[in-house]
Amino acid sequence: MRSTPLVRACSVVLGLLLAASGCSTSSDAPREQNSAVMASSSGQPGAETAATSRYVLAISVDGLNRRAITKLGKEGAPNFHRLIRRGASTLNARTELERTITLPNHTGMLTGRRVDKDRGGHGVFFNDDNGRTVHDAAGHHVSSVFREVHAHGRKTALFASKTKFRFFKRSWPASVDTITIDLDNARLVDRTRADLVAHPHAFTFLHLSLPDVVGHAKDFMSRPYLRAVRSTDKRLGELLRTIRHHTRLREGMTVILTADHGGPTGSGNHGDMTRRANYQVPFIMWGAGVTKGADLYDLNPAYRNPGKDRRGYAAERQPIRNGDVANVALTMLGMSEVRGSEHDVRQDLRP
Ligand SMILES: [Zn+2]
């Protein structure tokens, strides 16, 4: 008999006192979230398969135009290219359909939901921390990858380089175990690396802002912008070195790298969600449990490379989206999907 996430969460906290009713370990867990998820056949929501990873590090590079990676090449962006060469990836993933701005897309990555709340989305259309929560935006409780990891008795961490990410800690106060906000990307990466070495969390989310900040100030794909992506590549190299040099990270960690949106050449505005430079993003996985040197669409016939299209949610074979982060992270950790999510809800995206 497989134990459920609830049982495992309880077992950690309460030891042998499982008979105690109403085990609740998180103050942001509403009662309906406490109903146990039963393991079912593979490929169905609620199913759990064996973990391939002990830890997941999700990295979002804010405003990363995929063309910067190819333009810089192996010389200018050796670490992005290393991830692609040694991992499973596509440079043709998609953002959420409704928005190509920061907060809606990060909410999608963390919840596995689209934006439009009238169609099951999280409702975060806005791009500034409004001082409230995701649940207010949606009109009901919204679960997250943080919440699901926590329900399994594991820990989470959020490292971000924009202050608006406090919105997520406020939304899931008990299941975001630690939050670090530092606008200096280099220092933020140092703090992330120190945390990974000292006590890696099951799920760590790292947000890097530099390409977006420079893109707004000096235009996307400009020389200063490309320098910012090159600098981000160095940060990535530092993270990869830390992972490679520590056995438990090298053997047990999966990295997922994507972007919240891109940004158009010669412009400092990425708000038009109908422009390909904005809605096209990379999606790269590397590390534990990941096929080396594979194209994610080749590995996953249930997903369809959208070519140049801005494909909607009605298409049966979806493009890989940045919003797949939540559920593919849970797949790697051997946990079932985020309750109420849509993207990769069957957890059939496999690296
Ligand atoms: Zn921006």
Residues whose N, C-alpha, C, O or C-beta is under 5 A from the ligand:
A	BS01	ZN	D212
